[in-house]
Amino acid sequence: MGDPRERLAALSRPASPGWDPQDAAEITRLRARELELAQAIVTHAYWSEFAPADVLAARDALKRHHEQQIADASS
């Protein structure tokens, strides 16, 4: 894909099945919102309560909290 025209064509393809090239503005808006939310989560003051070495484990536990609640409720 060294040809600039090929790269441009690849950029104009839908990001996901079911999306048309006309949906590019919506895809761009959703990706920008996703980035904004990810930055807000990662830089939130809550994470400063953890030692740097423990942040990854804390984020993983938070991500899996809902799964654990469901497992606890079913047992």
N, C-alpha and C positions, 0 to 999 in steps of 0.2 A: 504494500500500500504506500509506495513512495510517491506516486503521482498525486499532486495537490487536488486534482479533480476527484480522485478516489477517496481521499480523506474527507473532502467536502460532502460527497455523496454519503459516506458513512455517518457523518454528523446529522444528516437530514433524515436518516432512518428512524423509525419509532424506537423508543427506548425499551418498550415492552410489547409483547403480543397484545393486540387489541387496541393499541394506540395508533392513530393515523398521523401522518406528518403535519396535518392541520392542528393537531393537539400539542404542538411543540411549545406554545406559549404557556399552556397549563402545566406541562411537564417541567418547564423551566421554573415556574412559580412554585410548584410542589417541591422541587429539588432545593430551591432557595429557602423555603420554609423548613425543610428537613435539616439543612445545614444550620439555620438559625436556632432551631430547637436543640440540636446536638451540642452546639456551642454553649447554650444556656445551661444544659445539664452538666457538661464536663467542667465548666468554670464556676458552677454554683458554690457558694460559701460552705455548704454542707460537707463537701469533700475535704475541706481544710481541717475538719475534726479528726481525720484519720492520719496516721503516719503514712508517708509516701509509699512505703512497701505494702501497706494494707489497703490502699485505695482500690486496686484491681479486684481483690477478694470481696470488698464491700460492694462494689458495683455489680459484681457477678451475683452476690446474694440478693441484692435488690431486684435484679433482673429476673431471678428465679423465685421471688417471694410469692407471686400468685400461684405458680405451679405447686409450691409447698403447701399453701393454704388448701388447694384442691385435694392434694394427697392426704393432708391431715383430716379433712372433712369426710373423706371416703373411708377412713380406717376406723 
